[in-house]
Amino acid sequence: MKRKYLLKLFTHGGWYLYRHGGNHDIWTNGKDKEVIPRHPDINEFLARDLIRKHHLK
């Protein structure tokens, strides 16, 4: 999955960028934090897990 699409889902779900890490970004919704890799393509299994975990779709 493209990183841009996953970040769009997070943004529409009320998440925002908390801080930049080395190769990852940390996103938060004010309550939970999630680490998202800073790569153009994100593994489908990881993307699907994040979407299900945070009820984004």
PQR file with spaces between the fields and no chain letter, atoms N, CA, C, O and H, PARSE charges and radii, in Angstrom:
ATOM       1  N    MET     1       0.847   -1.167    0.000 -0.4000 1.5000
ATOM       2  CA   MET     1       0.000    0.000    0.000 -0.0000 2.0000
ATOM       3  C    MET     1       0.896    1.234    0.000  0.5500 1.7000
ATOM       4  O    MET     1       1.954    1.241    0.630 -0.5500 1.4000
ATOM       5  N    LYS     2       0.484    2.241   -0.685 -0.4000 1.5000
ATOM       6  CA   LYS     2       1.243    3.481   -0.727 -0.0000 2.0000
ATOM       7  C    LYS     2       1.119    4.213    0.607  0.5500 1.7000
ATOM       8  O    LYS     2       0.047    4.263    1.209 -0.5500 1.4000
ATOM       9  H    LYS     2      -0.375    2.236   -1.196  0.4000 1.0000
ATOM      10  N    ARG     3       2.222    4.769    1.047 -0.4000 1.5000
ATOM      11  CA   ARG     3       2.265    5.473    2.323 -0.0000 2.0000
ATOM      12  C    ARG     3       1.293    6.652    2.331  0.5500 1.7000
ATOM      13  O    ARG     3       0.642    6.929    3.338 -0.5500 1.4000
ATOM      14  H    ARG     3       3.094    4.728    0.557  0.4000 1.0000
ATOM      15  N    LYS     4       1.209    7.328    1.211 -0.4000 1.5000
ATOM      16  CA   LYS     4       0.343    8.501    1.108 -0.0000 2.0000
ATOM      17  C    LYS     4      -1.118    8.137    1.393  0.5500 1.7000
ATOM      18  O    LYS     4      -1.825    8.880    2.073 -0.5500 1.4000
ATOM      19  H    LYS     4       1.738    7.103    0.392  0.4000 1.0000
ATOM      20  N    TYR     5      -1.561    6.995    0.873 -0.4000 1.5000
ATOM      21  CA   TYR     5      -2.942    6.552    1.091 -0.0000 2.0000
ATOM      22  C    TYR     5      -3.177    6.198    2.560  0.5500 1.7000
ATOM      23  O    TYR     5      -4.212    6.548    3.127 -0.5500 1.4000
ATOM      24  H    TYR     5      -0.986    6.391    0.321  0.4000 1.0000
ATOM      25  N    LEU     6      -2.217    5.504    3.173 -0.4000 1.5000
ATOM      26  CA   LEU     6      -2.350    5.128    4.581 -0.0000 2.0000
ATOM      27  C    LEU     6      -2.394    6.367    5.471  0.5500 1.7000
ATOM      28  O    LEU     6      -3.182    6.424    6.415 -0.5500 1.4000
ATOM      29  H    LEU     6      -1.376    5.220    2.712  0.4000 1.0000
ATOM      30  N    LEU     7      -1.558    7.355    5.180 -0.4000 1.5000
ATOM      31  CA   LEU     7      -1.561    8.579    5.975 -0.0000 2.0000
ATOM      32  C    LEU     7      -2.860    9.351    5.799  0.5500 1.7000
ATOM      33  O    LEU     7      -3.321   10.012    6.730 -0.5500 1.4000
ATOM      34  H    LEU     7      -0.917    7.309    4.413  0.4000 1.0000
ATOM      35  N    LYS     8      -3.446    9.273    4.621 -0.4000 1.5000
ATOM      36  CA   LYS     8      -4.742    9.919    4.393 -0.0000 2.0000
ATOM      37  C    LYS     8      -5.810    9.277    5.280  0.5500 1.7000
ATOM      38  O    LYS     8      -6.651    9.974    5.848 -0.5500 1.4000
ATOM      39  H    LYS     8      -3.071    8.737    3.865  0.4000 1.0000
ATOM      40  N    LEU     9      -5.774    7.943    5.398 -0.4000 1.5000
ATOM      41  CA   LEU     9      -6.720    7.248    6.275 -0.0000 2.0000
ATOM      42  C    LEU     9      -6.528    7.667    7.736  0.5500 1.7000
ATOM      43  O    LEU     9      -7.500    7.893    8.457 -0.5500 1.4000
ATOM      44  H    LEU     9      -5.091    7.377    4.937  0.4000 1.0000
ATOM      45  N    PHE    10      -5.276    7.767    8.162 -0.4000 1.5000
ATOM      46  CA   PHE    10      -4.994    8.177    9.533 -0.0000 2.0000
ATOM      47  C    PHE    10      -5.470    9.607    9.776  0.5500 1.7000
ATOM      48  O    PHE    10      -6.067    9.892   10.814 -0.5500 1.4000
ATOM      49  H    PHE    10      -4.486    7.584    7.577  0.4000 1.0000
ATOM      50  N    THR    11      -5.213   10.502    8.836 -0.4000 1.5000
ATOM      51  CA   THR    11      -5.615   11.898    8.988 -0.0000 2.0000
ATOM      52  C    THR    11      -7.132   12.031    9.080  0.5500 1.7000
ATOM      53  O    THR    11      -7.641   12.761    9.931 -0.5500 1.4000
ATOM      54  H    THR    11      -4.728   10.271    7.992  0.4000 1.0000
ATOM      55  N    HIS    12      -7.847   11.336    8.217 -0.4000 1.5000
ATOM      56  CA   HIS    12      -9.308   11.390    8.252 -0.0000 2.0000
ATOM      57  C    HIS    12      -9.864   10.720    9.503  0.5500 1.7000
ATOM      58  O    HIS    12     -10.993   10.997    9.910 -0.5500 1.4000
ATOM      59  H    HIS    12      -7.433   10.743    7.526  0.4000 1.0000
ATOM      60  N    GLY    13      -9.080    9.845   10.110 -0.4000 1.5000
ATOM      61  CA   GLY    13      -9.499    9.180   11.341 -0.0000 2.0000
ATOM      62  C    GLY    13      -9.201    9.989   12.598  0.5500 1.7000
ATOM      63  O    GLY    13      -9.447    9.516   13.708 -0.5500 1.4000
ATOM      64  H    GLY    13      -8.163    9.619    9.780  0.4000 1.0000
ATOM      65  N    GLY    14      -8.675   11.206   12.439 -0.4000 1.5000
ATOM      66  CA   GLY    14      -8.405   12.068   13.585 -0.0000 2.0000
ATOM      67  C    GLY    14      -6.992   11.967   14.129  0.5500 1.7000
ATOM      68  O    GLY    14      -6.709   12.477   15.213 -0.5500 1.4000
ATOM      69  H    GLY    14      -8.475   11.590   11.537  0.4000 1.0000
ATOM      70  N    TRP    15      -6.110   11.323   13.398 -0.4000 1.5000
ATOM      71  CA   TRP    15      -4.720   11.179   13.818 -0.0000 2.0000
ATOM      72  C    TRP    15      -3.899   12.335   13.263  0.5500 1.7000
ATOM      73  O    TRP    15      -4.256   12.918   12.239 -0.5500 1.4000
ATOM      74  H    TRP    15      -6.340   10.909   12.517  0.4000 1.0000
ATOM      75  N    TYR    16      -2.796   12.669   13.939 -0.4000 1.5000
ATOM      76  CA   TYR    16      -1.885   13.705   13.461 -0.0000 2.0000
ATOM      77  C    TYR    16      -0.446   13.308   13.803  0.5500 1.7000
ATOM      78  O    TYR    16      -0.205   12.475   14.676 -0.5500 1.4000
ATOM      79  H    TYR    16      -2.506   12.196   14.771  0.4000 1.0000
ATOM      80  N    LEU    17       0.490   13.919   13.101 -0.4000 1.5000
ATOM      81  CA   LEU    17       1.905   13.610   13.282 -0.0000 2.0000
ATOM      82  C    LEU    17       2.371   14.130   14.634  0.5500 1.7000
ATOM      83  O    LEU    17       2.237   15.316   14.933 -0.5500 1.4000
ATOM      84  H    LEU    17       0.295   14.596   12.391  0.4000 1.0000
ATOM      85  N    TYR    18       2.913   13.245   15.438 -0.4000 1.5000
ATOM      86  CA   TYR    18       3.411   13.601   16.767 -0.0000 2.0000
ATOM      87  C    TYR    18       4.875   14.027   16.686  0.5500 1.7000
ATOM      88  O    TYR    18       5.254   15.079   17.200 -0.5500 1.4000
ATOM      89  H    TYR    18       3.023   12.281   15.195  0.4000 1.0000
ATOM      90  N    ARG    19       5.702   13.188   16.028 -0.4000 1.5000
ATOM      91  CA   ARG    19       7.115   13.528   15.830 -0.0000 2.0000
ATOM      92  C    ARG    19       7.721   12.610   14.782  0.5500 1.7000
ATOM      93  O    ARG    19       7.152   11.576   14.434 -0.5500 1.4000
ATOM      94  H    ARG    19       5.393   12.334   15.610  0.4000 1.0000
ATOM      95  N    HIS    20       8.886   13.009   14.287 -0.4000 1.5000
ATOM      96  CA   HIS    20       9.639   12.202   13.335 -0.0000 2.0000
ATOM      97  C    HIS    20      10.655   11.368   14.100  0.5500 1.7000
ATOM      98  O    HIS    20      11.297   11.855   15.031 -0.5500 1.4000
ATOM      99  H    HIS    20       9.348   13.850   14.570  0.4000 1.0000
ATOM     100  N    GLY    21      10.795   10.119   13.704 -0.4000 1.5000
ATOM     101  CA   GLY    21      11.842    9.270   14.248 -0.0000 2.0000
ATOM     102  C    GLY    21      12.939    9.132   13.204  0.5500 1.7000
ATOM     103  O    GLY    21      13.006    9.931   12.270 -0.5500 1.4000
ATOM     104  H    GLY    21      10.274    9.723   12.948  0.4000 1.0000
ATOM     105  N    GLY    22      13.795    8.136   13.346 -0.4000 1.5000
ATOM     106  CA   GLY    22      14.870    7.927   12.386 -0.0000 2.0000
ATOM     107  C    GLY    22      14.343    7.528   11.022  0.5500 1.7000
ATOM     108  O    GLY    22      14.516    8.269   10.054 -0.5500 1.4000
ATOM     109  H    GLY    22      13.740    7.487   14.105  0.4000 1.0000
ATOM     110  N    ASN    23      13.708    6.378   10.926 -0.4000 1.5000
ATOM     111  CA   ASN    23      13.118    5.897    9.675 -0.0000 2.0000
ATOM     112  C    ASN    23      11.605    5.755    9.780  0.5500 1.7000
ATOM     113  O    ASN    23      10.968    5.210    8.879 -0.5500 1.4000
ATOM     114  H    ASN    23      13.567    5.776   11.713  0.4000 1.0000
ATOM     115  N    HIS    24      11.031    6.238   10.870 -0.4000 1.5000
ATOM     116  CA   HIS    24       9.599    6.091   11.110 -0.0000 2.0000
ATOM     117  C    HIS    24       9.028    7.414   11.616  0.5500 1.7000
ATOM     118  O    HIS    24       9.757    8.256   12.141 -0.5500 1.4000
ATOM     119  H    HIS    24      11.549    6.681   11.602  0.4000 1.0000
ATOM     120  N    ASP    25       7.732    7.583   11.453 -0.4000 1.5000
ATOM     121  CA   ASP    25       7.018    8.719   12.022 -0.0000 2.0000
ATOM     122  C    ASP    25       6.092    8.191   13.105  0.5500 1.7000
ATOM     123  O    ASP    25       5.549    7.091   12.992 -0.5500 1.4000
ATOM     124  H    ASP    25       7.141    6.899   11.027  0.4000 1.0000
ATOM     125  N    ILE    26       5.916    8.981   14.151 -0.4000 1.5000
ATOM     126  CA   ILE    26       5.030    8.599   15.230 -0.0000 2.0000
ATOM     127  C    ILE    26       3.773    9.459   15.104  0.5500 1.7000
ATOM     128  O    ILE    26       3.842   10.688   15.102 -0.5500 1.4000
ATOM     129  H    ILE    26       6.357    9.875   14.242  0.4000 1.0000
ATOM     130  N    TRP    27       2.626    8.789   15.000 -0.4000 1.5000
ATOM     131  CA   TRP    27       1.335    9.454   14.862 -0.0000 2.0000
ATOM     132  C    TRP    27       0.526    9.213   16.116  0.5500 1.7000
ATOM     133  O    TRP    27       0.662    8.171   16.757 -0.5500 1.4000
ATOM     134  H    TRP    27       2.570    7.790   15.001  0.4000 1.0000
ATOM     135  N    THR    28      -0.318   10.170   16.471 -0.4000 1.5000
ATOM     136  CA   THR    28      -1.158   10.039   17.654 -0.0000 2.0000
ATOM     137  C    THR    28      -2.549   10.596   17.382  0.5500 1.7000
ATOM     138  O    THR    28      -2.750   11.414   16.485 -0.5500 1.4000
ATOM     139  H    THR    28      -0.429   11.017   15.950  0.4000 1.0000
ATOM     140  N    ASN    29      -3.490   10.134   18.172 -0.4000 1.5000
ATOM     141  CA   ASN    29      -4.840   10.694   18.123 -0.0000 2.0000
ATOM     142  C    ASN    29      -5.153   11.385   19.447  0.5500 1.7000
ATOM     143  O    ASN    29      -6.312   11.677   19.743 -0.5500 1.4000
ATOM     144  H    ASN    29      -3.327    9.469   18.901  0.4000 1.0000
ATOM     145  N    GLY    30      -4.124   11.641   20.233 -0.4000 1.5000
ATOM     146  CA   GLY    30      -4.285   12.249   21.541 -0.0000 2.0000
ATOM     147  C    GLY    30      -4.328   11.228   22.662  0.5500 1.7000
ATOM     148  O    GLY    30      -4.113   11.566   23.826 -0.5500 1.4000
ATOM     149  H    GLY    30      -3.183   11.404   19.992  0.4000 1.0000
ATOM     150  N    LYS    31      -4.605    9.990   22.318 -0.4000 1.5000
ATOM     151  CA   LYS    31      -4.720    8.922   23.310 -0.0000 2.0000
ATOM     152  C    LYS    31      -3.711    7.808   23.028  0.5500 1.7000
ATOM     153  O    LYS    31      -2.960    7.408   23.918 -0.5500 1.4000
ATOM     154  H    LYS    31      -4.780    9.716   21.372  0.4000 1.0000
ATOM     155  N    ASP    32      -3.696    7.313   21.802 -0.4000 1.5000
ATOM     156  CA   ASP    32      -2.798    6.234   21.395 -0.0000 2.0000
ATOM     157  C    ASP    32      -1.704    6.785   20.493  0.5500 1.7000
ATOM     158  O    ASP    32      -1.855    7.848   19.891 -0.5500 1.4000
ATOM     159  H    ASP    32      -4.306    7.639   21.080  0.4000 1.0000
ATOM     160  N    LYS    33      -0.605    6.051   20.409 -0.4000 1.5000
ATOM     161  CA   LYS    33       0.474    6.386   19.480 -0.0000 2.0000
ATOM     162  C    LYS    33       0.716    5.192   18.576  0.5500 1.7000
ATOM     163  O    LYS    33       0.555    4.044   18.990 -0.5500 1.4000
ATOM     164  H    LYS    33      -0.482    5.188   20.898  0.4000 1.0000
ATOM     165  N    GLU    34       1.105    5.467   17.341 -0.4000 1.5000
ATOM     166  CA   GLU    34       1.397    4.403   16.380 -0.0000 2.0000
ATOM     167  C    GLU    34       2.615    4.804   15.561  0.5500 1.7000
ATOM     168  O    GLU    34       2.756    5.961   15.167 -0.5500 1.4000
ATOM     169  H    GLU    34       1.236    6.400   17.004  0.4000 1.0000
ATOM     170  N    VAL    35       3.484    3.846   15.309 -0.4000 1.5000
ATOM     171  CA   VAL    35       4.688    4.067   14.512 -0.0000 2.0000
ATOM     172  C    VAL    35       4.404    3.646   13.075  0.5500 1.7000
ATOM     173  O    VAL    35       3.959    2.525   12.825 -0.5500 1.4000
ATOM     174  H    VAL    35       3.369    2.906   15.629  0.4000 1.0000
ATOM     175  N    ILE    36       4.663    4.551   12.134 -0.4000 1.5000
ATOM     176  CA   ILE    36       4.437    4.275   10.719 -0.0000 2.0000
ATOM     177  C    ILE    36       5.762    4.443    9.990  0.5500 1.7000
ATOM     178  O    ILE    36       6.397    5.491   10.107 -0.5500 1.4000
ATOM     179  H    ILE    36       5.024    5.461   12.337  0.4000 1.0000
ATOM     180  N    PRO    37       6.195    3.429    9.237 -0.5600 1.5000
ATOM     181  CA   PRO    37       7.463    3.516    8.516  0.2800 2.0000
ATOM     182  C    PRO    37       7.444    4.635    7.481  0.5500 1.7000
ATOM     183  O    PRO    37       6.413    4.907    6.865 -0.5500 1.4000
ATOM     184  N    ARG    38       8.582    5.274    7.299 -0.4000 1.5000
ATOM     185  CA   ARG    38       8.702    6.326    6.303 -0.0000 2.0000
ATOM     186  C    ARG    38       9.315    5.737    5.026  0.5500 1.7000
ATOM     187  O    ARG    38      10.451    6.048    4.668 -0.5500 1.4000
ATOM     188  H    ARG    38       9.419    5.053    7.799  0.4000 1.0000
ATOM     189  N    HIS    39       8.548    4.888    4.355 -0.4000 1.5000
ATOM     190  CA   HIS    39       8.944    4.250    3.108 -0.0000 2.0000
ATOM     191  C    HIS    39       7.833    4.502    2.097  0.5500 1.7000
ATOM     192  O    HIS    39       6.674    4.626    2.493 -0.5500 1.4000
ATOM     193  H    HIS    39       7.625    4.635    4.646  0.4000 1.0000
ATOM     194  N    PRO    40       8.143    4.582    0.809 -0.5600 1.5000
ATOM     195  CA   PRO    40       7.093    4.844   -0.194  0.2800 2.0000
ATOM     196  C    PRO    40       6.029    3.754   -0.231  0.5500 1.7000
ATOM     197  O    PRO    40       4.845    4.052   -0.387 -0.5500 1.4000
ATOM     198  N    ASP    41       6.435    2.508   -0.091 -0.4000 1.5000
ATOM     199  CA   ASP    41       5.492    1.391   -0.081 -0.0000 2.0000
ATOM     200  C    ASP    41       5.543    0.722    1.285  0.5500 1.7000
ATOM     201  O    ASP    41       6.616    0.408    1.801 -0.5500 1.4000
ATOM     202  H    ASP    41       7.397    2.266    0.036  0.4000 1.0000
ATOM     203  N    ILE    42       4.368    0.511    1.857 -0.4000 1.5000
ATOM     204  CA   ILE    42       4.259   -0.135    3.162 -0.0000 2.0000
ATOM     205  C    ILE    42       3.695   -1.531    2.948  0.5500 1.7000
ATOM     206  O    ILE    42       2.757   -1.721    2.174 -0.5500 1.4000
ATOM     207  H    ILE    42       3.497    0.766    1.438  0.4000 1.0000
ATOM     208  N    ASN    43       4.268   -2.492    3.633 -0.4000 1.5000
ATOM     209  CA   ASN    43       3.854   -3.885    3.528 -0.0000 2.0000
ATOM     210  C    ASN    43       2.338   -3.997    3.703  0.5500 1.7000
ATOM     211  O    ASN    43       1.767   -3.398    4.615 -0.5500 1.4000
ATOM     212  H    ASN    43       5.030   -2.337    4.262  0.4000 1.0000
ATOM     213  N    GLU    44       1.697   -4.760    2.833 -0.4000 1.5000
ATOM     214  CA   GLU    44       0.238   -4.909    2.856 -0.0000 2.0000
ATOM     215  C    GLU    44      -0.257   -5.476    4.188  0.5500 1.7000
ATOM     216  O    GLU    44      -1.302   -5.059    4.689 -0.5500 1.4000
ATOM     217  H    GLU    44       2.160   -5.246    2.093  0.4000 1.0000
ATOM     218  N    PHE    45       0.483   -6.416    4.757 -0.4000 1.5000
ATOM     219  CA   PHE    45       0.072   -7.018    6.023 -0.0000 2.0000
ATOM     220  C    PHE    45       0.116   -5.989    7.152  0.5500 1.7000
ATOM     221  O    PHE    45      -0.783   -5.946    7.992 -0.5500 1.4000
ATOM     222  H    PHE    45       1.331   -6.755    4.350  0.4000 1.0000
ATOM     223  N    LEU    46       1.154   -5.169    7.172 -0.4000 1.5000
ATOM     224  CA   LEU    46       1.267   -4.128    8.189 -0.0000 2.0000
ATOM     225  C    LEU    46       0.158   -3.092    8.021  0.5500 1.7000
ATOM     226  O    LEU    46      -0.476   -2.692    8.998 -0.5500 1.4000
ATOM     227  H    LEU    46       1.885   -5.204    6.491  0.4000 1.0000
ATOM     228  N    ALA    47      -0.075   -2.661    6.792 -0.4000 1.5000
ATOM     229  CA   ALA    47      -1.111   -1.658    6.529 -0.0000 2.0000
ATOM     230  C    ALA    47      -2.487   -2.188    6.932  0.5500 1.7000
ATOM     231  O    ALA    47      -3.265   -1.479    7.570 -0.5500 1.4000
ATOM     232  H    ALA    47       0.440   -2.985    5.998  0.4000 1.0000
ATOM     233  N    ARG    48      -2.780   -3.416    6.564 -0.4000 1.5000
ATOM     234  CA   ARG    48      -4.074   -4.012    6.902 -0.0000 2.0000
ATOM     235  C    ARG    48      -4.233   -4.125    8.420  0.5500 1.7000
ATOM     236  O    ARG    48      -5.315   -3.882    8.953 -0.5500 1.4000
ATOM     237  H    ARG    48      -2.148   -3.991    6.045  0.4000 1.0000
ATOM     238  N    ASP    49      -3.155   -4.493    9.112 -0.4000 1.5000
ATOM     239  CA   ASP    49      -3.197   -4.615   10.563 -0.0000 2.0000
ATOM     240  C    ASP    49      -3.455   -3.262   11.221  0.5500 1.7000
ATOM     241  O    ASP    49      -4.244   -3.174   12.162 -0.5500 1.4000
ATOM     242  H    ASP    49      -2.276   -4.691    8.679  0.4000 1.0000
ATOM     243  N    LEU    50      -2.802   -2.208   10.737 -0.4000 1.5000
ATOM     244  CA   LEU    50      -2.999   -0.872   11.297 -0.0000 2.0000
ATOM     245  C    LEU    50      -4.425   -0.375   11.063  0.5500 1.7000
ATOM     246  O    LEU    50      -5.030    0.231   11.947 -0.5500 1.4000
ATOM     247  H    LEU    50      -2.161   -2.278    9.972  0.4000 1.0000
ATOM     248  N    ILE    51      -4.954   -0.633    9.875 -0.4000 1.5000
ATOM     249  CA   ILE    51      -6.316   -0.205    9.548 -0.0000 2.0000
ATOM     250  C    ILE    51      -7.324   -0.911   10.444  0.5500 1.7000
ATOM     251  O    ILE    51      -8.252   -0.280   10.950 -0.5500 1.4000
ATOM     252  H    ILE    51      -4.462   -1.125    9.156  0.4000 1.0000
ATOM     253  N    ARG    52      -7.153   -2.199   10.643 -0.4000 1.5000
ATOM     254  CA   ARG    52      -8.073   -2.961   11.499 -0.0000 2.0000
ATOM     255  C    ARG    52      -7.930   -2.569   12.965  0.5500 1.7000
ATOM     256  O    ARG    52      -8.922   -2.433   13.681 -0.5500 1.4000
ATOM     257  H    ARG    52      -6.399   -2.712   10.232  0.4000 1.0000
ATOM     258  N    LYS    53      -6.690   -2.390   13.403 -0.4000 1.5000
ATOM     259  CA   LYS    53      -6.421   -2.088   14.802 -0.0000 2.0000
ATOM     260  C    LYS    53      -7.064   -0.768   15.232  0.5500 1.7000
ATOM     261  O    LYS    53      -7.557   -0.641   16.353 -0.5500 1.4000
ATOM     262  H    LYS    53      -5.884   -2.501   12.822  0.4000 1.0000
ATOM     263  N    HIS    54      -7.051    0.207   14.328 -0.4000 1.5000
ATOM     264  CA   HIS    54      -7.555    1.538   14.672 -0.0000 2.0000
ATOM     265  C    HIS    54      -8.889    1.870   14.009  0.5500 1.7000
ATOM     266  O    HIS    54      -9.335    3.016   14.057 -0.5500 1.4000
ATOM     267  H    HIS    54      -6.651    0.104   13.417  0.4000 1.0000
ATOM     268  N    HIS    55      -9.528    0.882   13.393 -0.4000 1.5000
ATOM     269  CA   HIS    55     -10.861    1.045   12.772 -0.0000 2.0000
ATOM     270  C    HIS    55     -10.892    2.240   11.823  0.5500 1.7000
ATOM     271  O    HIS    55     -11.746    3.118   11.946 -0.5500 1.4000
ATOM     272  H    HIS    55      -9.167   -0.050   13.354  0.4000 1.0000
ATOM     273  N    LEU    56      -9.959    2.268   10.879 -0.4000 1.5000
ATOM     274  CA   LEU    56      -9.827    3.418    9.990 -0.0000 2.0000
ATOM     275  C    LEU    56     -10.672    3.333    8.736  0.5500 1.7000
ATOM     276  O    LEU    56     -10.976    4.364    8.135 -0.5500 1.4000
ATOM     277  H    LEU    56      -9.265    1.555   10.778  0.4000 1.0000
ATOM     278  N    LYS    57     -11.060    2.143    8.323 -0.4000 1.5000
ATOM     279  CA   LYS    57     -11.752    2.049    7.043 -0.0000 2.0000
ATOM     280  C    LYS    57     -13.231    1.892    7.201  0.5500 1.7000
ATOM     281  O    LYS    57     -13.952    1.799    6.207 -0.5500 1.4000
ATOM     282  H    LYS    57     -10.813    1.306    8.811  0.4000 1.0000
